[in-house]
Amino acid sequence: MKHSSMLVSALLFGMFALCSPAWAGDMKAKMEEVKGDTKAKVEELKGEAKAAVEEAKGNKVQAEVERAKGKGNAAMEKAKGKVKELKAKTE
């Protein structure tokens, strides 16, 4: 009886010890993905705000340039978030 309870305890401990780091890695990966998406949205909104200012001044070409910069920065932040997410999954 004592031997079997020790065996069951060892198996349970092994299962939880191996599952815990994997779960933590998934949580960190999800956090990195969310952070990347949030930063991308912020960059896009910054570009739109600058574009609105330029349009108010009457500079339509500069407004489009600012809008494009915002979208480019958003894509960069999203890519950075994806890289960090993949890195967290492999840890």
C-alpha positions in Angstrom: 0.0 0.0 0.0 2.8 2.4 1.0 4.7 1.6 -2.2 1.7 2.2 -4.5 0.9 5.6 -2.8 4.5 6.7 -3.3 4.3 5.7 -6.9 1.1 7.6 -7.5 2.5 10.7 -5.7 5.6 10.6 -7.8 3.5 10.3 -11.0 1.3 13.2 -10.0 4.2 15.4 -9.0 5.9 14.6 -12.4 2.8 15.5 -14.3 2.3 18.8 -12.6 6.0 19.7 -12.7 6.1 19.2 -16.5 2.7 20.9 -17.2 3.4 24.0 -15.2 6.2 25.5 -17.3 4.4 24.8 -20.5 1.3 26.7 -19.2 3.5 29.6 -18.1 5.0 29.8 -21.5 1.6 29.9 -23.2 0.5 32.6 -20.9 3.6 34.7 -21.6 3.2 34.1 -25.3 -0.4 35.3 -25.2 0.6 38.4 -23.2 3.2 39.2 -25.8 0.7 38.8 -28.6 -1.8 41.1 -26.8 1.0 43.7 -26.1 2.0 43.7 -29.8 -1.5 44.1 -31.0 -2.1 47.0 -28.5 1.1 48.8 -29.5 0.1 48.3 -33.2 -3.3 49.9 -32.6 -1.6 52.8 -30.7 0.8 53.5 -33.6 -2.0 53.4 -36.1 -4.0 55.9 -34.0 -1.0 58.2 -33.7 -0.7 58.2 -37.5 -4.4 59.0 -37.9 -4.1 61.8 -35.4 -1.2 63.3 -37.2 -3.0 62.9 -40.5 -6.0 64.7 -39.1 -3.8 67.6 -38.0 -2.2 67.8 -41.5 -5.6 67.7 -43.2 -6.8 70.5 -40.9 -3.8 72.5 -42.1 -4.8 71.7 -45.7 -1.8 69.4 -46.4 -3.5 66.4 -48.0 -0.3 64.8 -49.3 1.4 65.1 -45.9 -1.7 63.7 -44.3 -1.4 60.6 -46.4 2.3 60.4 -45.6 1.5 60.5 -41.8 -1.3 57.9 -42.3 1.2 55.6 -44.1 3.8 56.1 -41.4 1.3 55.1 -38.8 0.3 52.0 -40.7 4.0 51.1 -41.2 4.8 51.6 -37.5 1.7 49.5 -36.6 2.9 46.7 -38.8 6.4 46.9 -37.2 5.0 46.7 -33.7 2.7 43.8 -34.6 5.7 41.9 -36.1 7.8 42.6 -32.9 4.9 41.2 -30.9 4.8 38.1 -33.0 8.5 37.5 -32.6 8.3 37.9 -28.9 5.3 35.6 -28.8 7.1 32.9 -30.7 10.2 33.4 -28.5 8.0 32.9 -25.4 6.5 29.7 -26.8 9.9 28.2 -27.3 11.2 29.0 -23.8 
